[in-house]
Amino acid sequence: MREIIAIHGWAGDSYQWSNWEQIFKNCDWEWQTFERGYKEIRPHTPKWNHNSNKSGLKRVAICHSLGSYLIDKNILDAATHLVLINSFSRFIPISKENRSVKLALDRMINAIDTPNEREMLKKFHIKAHKPNHIDVESSESNLLHISDSGRLRLKNDLKLLMNTHSLPIGIKSSTKVLIVNSEQDYILAKQTKEKLAEDLINHIEDVPEIINLQDEGHLIKKITSITKVKQWLELNHAKNMV
């Protein structure tokens, strides 16, 4: 049995996985998505369908950015494989960029539930998709329709992001990990990504593998990029996992 739970990041939603879901379901993967509920969508935390440890069972958590901190630790603890997409173990880098990143995050928090909220979220989504284009003014995108309860979650989760300083709780040392980094990510600093790899090397038994994607931003939607993740799961470590 092969199943996936996909977890979006800050200000995202479960619909961002539509391309991923179609590709994996077409190849007989069971697929579920986590929903934080920032918008007018009911929050939802899925559970693994198969909890035994029999040979050939694969439970894959695919986490984007802050997603690995938003999901229940029991999901990570039971995962046999973990895919971390433009993720981190410490968001604010220990470097000369430290102050500017803190100031930017403070401005984002202060904009929530004010007349500046829409413009802040608009800029964030454009930056997260860059170099790919997104029409944030389109009603179909539904990127800016934040609910009242969602505003509280946005604020609390941004504070969580600012205070990250180690790996999320729940990752087992035996978990097989794939790090997916976009070379044109305008959200995460290079040092932030390097720190994640370093922390994982010190925590898990097998060195994590890294895929660096060209022409992709913080959010990954291209079919070729999704296929690379799928190939890793199906052809590399996944084939020998219990």
C-alpha positions as CSV (number, residue, x, y, z in Angstrom):
1,M,0.0,0.0,0.0
2,R,1.2,3.5,-0.8
3,E,-0.4,6.6,0.6
4,I,0.4,10.3,0.8
5,I,-0.6,13.1,3.2
6,A,0.2,16.6,1.7
7,I,0.5,19.6,4.0
8,H,0.5,23.2,2.7
9,G,2.4,26.1,4.3
10,W,1.6,29.5,5.7
11,A,-1.3,31.3,3.9
12,G,-1.8,28.3,1.6
13,D,-4.6,25.9,1.2
14,S,-5.3,22.3,0.2
15,Y,-6.1,23.3,-3.4
16,Q,-2.5,24.1,-4.2
17,W,-1.9,20.3,-4.5
18,S,-4.4,19.8,-7.4
19,N,-1.6,18.9,-10.0
20,W,0.2,16.7,-7.5
21,E,-3.0,14.8,-6.5
22,Q,-3.9,14.1,-10.1
23,I,-0.5,12.7,-11.0
24,F,-0.2,10.5,-7.9
25,K,-3.7,9.2,-8.0
26,N,-3.3,8.2,-11.6
27,C,-0.5,5.9,-10.4
28,D,-2.5,4.3,-7.7
29,W,-1.3,6.3,-4.7
30,E,-3.8,7.0,-2.0
31,W,-3.9,10.8,-1.5
32,Q,-5.1,13.1,1.3
33,T,-4.6,16.8,2.0
34,F,-4.3,18.7,5.2
35,E,-6.3,22.0,5.4
36,R,-5.3,24.7,8.0
37,G,-8.4,26.7,7.3
38,Y,-7.1,30.2,6.6
39,K,-9.9,30.9,4.2
40,E,-13.6,29.8,4.0
41,I,-12.5,26.2,4.0
42,R,-13.1,23.9,7.0
43,P,-9.9,22.9,8.7
44,H,-9.0,19.2,8.3
45,T,-6.2,17.0,9.6
46,P,-6.2,13.6,7.9
47,K,-5.0,10.4,9.4
48,W,-3.1,7.5,7.8
49,N,-5.3,4.9,6.3
50,H,-2.8,2.0,6.9
51,N,-1.1,1.8,10.3
52,S,0.6,-1.5,10.2
53,N,4.4,-1.8,9.5
54,K,4.2,-4.7,7.0
55,S,6.7,-4.9,4.2
56,G,5.9,-2.6,1.2
57,L,3.8,-0.2,3.1
58,K,4.7,3.4,2.4
59,R,3.4,6.4,4.2
60,V,4.7,9.6,2.7
61,A,4.2,13.1,4.2
62,I,4.8,15.8,1.7
63,C,5.3,19.1,3.5
64,H,5.6,22.6,2.0
65,S,7.5,25.3,3.9
66,L,5.9,25.7,7.3
67,G,3.7,22.6,6.7
68,S,5.8,20.2,8.8
69,Y,5.2,22.4,11.9
70,L,1.4,22.7,11.3
71,I,0.7,19.0,11.0
72,D,0.1,16.7,14.0
73,K,3.4,15.2,15.2
74,N,1.8,11.7,15.0
75,I,1.6,12.1,11.2
76,L,5.3,12.6,11.0
77,D,6.1,9.9,13.5
78,A,4.3,7.3,11.4
79,A,5.7,8.4,8.1
80,T,8.1,6.1,6.3
81,H,9.1,8.9,3.9
82,L,9.2,12.6,4.2
83,V,9.4,15.1,1.4
84,L,10.3,18.6,2.5
85,I,9.6,21.2,-0.2
86,N,11.3,24.6,0.3
87,S,11.2,23.9,4.0
88,F,13.3,24.9,7.1
89,S,14.3,24.0,10.6
90,R,15.0,27.7,11.5
91,F,13.3,30.3,9.3
92,I,15.2,33.4,10.4
93,P,18.8,32.8,9.4
94,I,21.8,33.4,11.8
95,S,23.5,35.9,9.5
96,K,23.5,39.5,8.3
97,E,20.1,38.9,6.8
98,N,18.6,38.2,10.3
99,R,17.4,41.8,11.0
100,S,15.8,42.4,7.6
101,V,13.9,39.1,7.7
102,K,12.6,39.9,11.2
103,L,11.5,43.3,10.1
104,A,9.7,41.9,7.1
105,L,7.9,39.3,9.2
106,D,6.9,42.0,11.8
107,R,5.4,44.1,9.0
108,M,3.4,41.1,7.8
109,I,2.0,40.3,11.3
110,N,1.1,44.0,11.8
111,A,-0.8,44.1,8.5
112,I,-3.1,41.2,9.4
113,D,-6.7,42.4,10.1
114,T,-5.9,45.9,8.9
115,P,-6.6,47.7,5.6
116,N,-3.1,46.7,4.5
117,E,-3.9,42.9,4.8
118,R,-5.0,42.4,1.2
119,E,-1.9,44.1,-0.3
120,M,0.4,42.2,2.1
121,L,-1.1,38.8,1.1
122,K,-1.1,39.8,-2.6
123,K,2.6,40.6,-2.5
124,F,3.4,37.4,-0.6
125,H,1.6,35.2,-3.1
126,I,3.2,36.9,-6.0
127,K,6.6,36.4,-4.4
128,A,5.8,32.8,-3.5
129,H,4.9,31.9,-7.1
130,K,7.8,33.9,-8.7
131,P,9.3,33.2,-11.3
132,N,5.9,31.7,-12.3
133,H,3.0,34.0,-12.8
134,I,-0.2,34.1,-10.9
135,D,-3.2,36.4,-11.3
136,V,-4.0,37.2,-7.7
137,E,-6.8,39.5,-8.8
138,S,-8.7,36.6,-10.4
139,S,-11.7,35.5,-8.4
140,E,-10.8,31.9,-9.3
141,S,-7.5,32.1,-7.4
142,N,-9.3,32.7,-4.1
143,L,-6.0,33.6,-2.5
144,L,-7.1,36.6,-0.5
145,H,-10.4,35.5,0.9
146,I,-9.3,35.1,4.5
147,S,-11.9,34.2,7.2
148,D,-12.0,35.9,10.6
149,S,-10.8,32.7,12.3
150,G,-8.2,32.4,9.5
151,R,-6.7,35.8,10.5
152,L,-6.0,34.5,14.0
153,R,-4.4,31.4,12.5
154,L,-2.3,33.5,10.1
155,K,-1.0,35.6,13.0
156,N,-0.3,32.6,15.3
157,D,1.4,30.6,12.5
158,L,3.6,33.5,11.5
159,K,4.7,33.8,15.1
160,L,5.4,30.0,15.1
161,L,7.4,30.4,11.9
162,M,9.5,33.3,13.4
163,N,10.3,31.1,16.5
164,T,11.4,28.0,14.7
165,H,14.9,27.0,15.8
166,S,15.0,23.2,15.3
167,L,13.4,20.3,13.3
168,P,9.7,19.8,13.9
169,I,8.7,17.3,16.5
170,G,7.9,13.8,15.2
171,I,10.5,13.0,12.6
172,K,11.9,9.5,13.3
173,S,15.6,8.8,12.8
174,S,14.6,6.0,10.4
175,T,12.6,8.2,8.1
176,K,13.8,8.5,4.5
177,V,13.9,12.2,3.7
178,L,14.0,14.1,0.4
179,I,14.7,17.8,0.4
180,V,13.3,19.7,-2.6
181,N,14.8,23.2,-3.1
182,S,13.9,25.7,-5.7
183,E,16.8,27.7,-7.1
184,Q,14.6,30.8,-7.5
185,D,12.9,30.7,-4.2
186,Y,12.3,34.3,-3.1
187,I,11.0,33.4,0.4
188,L,13.8,31.3,2.0
189,A,17.4,32.4,2.4
190,K,20.1,30.1,1.2
191,Q,21.5,29.7,4.7
192,T,18.1,28.6,5.9
193,K,18.0,25.7,3.5
194,E,21.6,24.7,4.4
195,K,20.6,24.7,8.1
196,L,17.7,22.3,7.4
197,A,20.1,19.8,5.6
198,E,22.6,20.1,8.4
199,D,20.0,19.4,11.1
200,L,18.6,16.4,9.2
201,I,22.0,14.9,8.8
202,N,22.5,15.1,12.5
203,H,19.1,13.6,13.2
204,I,18.2,10.8,10.7
205,E,20.1,7.6,10.0
206,D,20.5,8.0,6.2
207,V,21.7,11.2,4.7
208,P,18.8,13.1,3.1
209,E,18.7,13.4,-0.6
210,I,18.4,16.8,-2.2
211,I,16.7,17.8,-5.5
212,N,17.4,21.3,-6.7
213,L,14.9,22.6,-9.2
214,Q,15.6,25.3,-11.8
215,D,12.9,27.8,-12.9
216,E,10.8,27.1,-9.8
217,G,9.9,29.4,-7.0
218,H,8.7,28.8,-3.4
219,L,5.6,27.1,-4.6
220,I,6.0,24.1,-7.0
221,K,3.4,23.3,-9.6
222,K,5.2,22.3,-12.8
223,I,4.5,18.7,-13.9
224,T,8.2,18.0,-14.5
225,S,9.1,19.0,-10.9
226,I,6.3,16.9,-9.4
227,T,7.4,13.9,-11.6
228,K,10.9,14.2,-10.1
229,V,9.5,13.8,-6.6
230,K,7.4,10.9,-7.7
231,Q,10.3,9.1,-9.3
232,W,12.3,9.4,-6.1
233,L,9.5,7.8,-4.1
234,E,8.9,5.0,-6.6
235,L,12.4,4.2,-7.9
236,N,14.9,5.0,-5.2
237,H,14.6,4.6,-1.4
238,A,10.9,3.8,-1.6
239,K,11.4,0.4,-3.3
240,N,13.3,-1.0,-0.3
241,M,11.4,0.6,2.5
242,V,9.3,-1.3,5.1
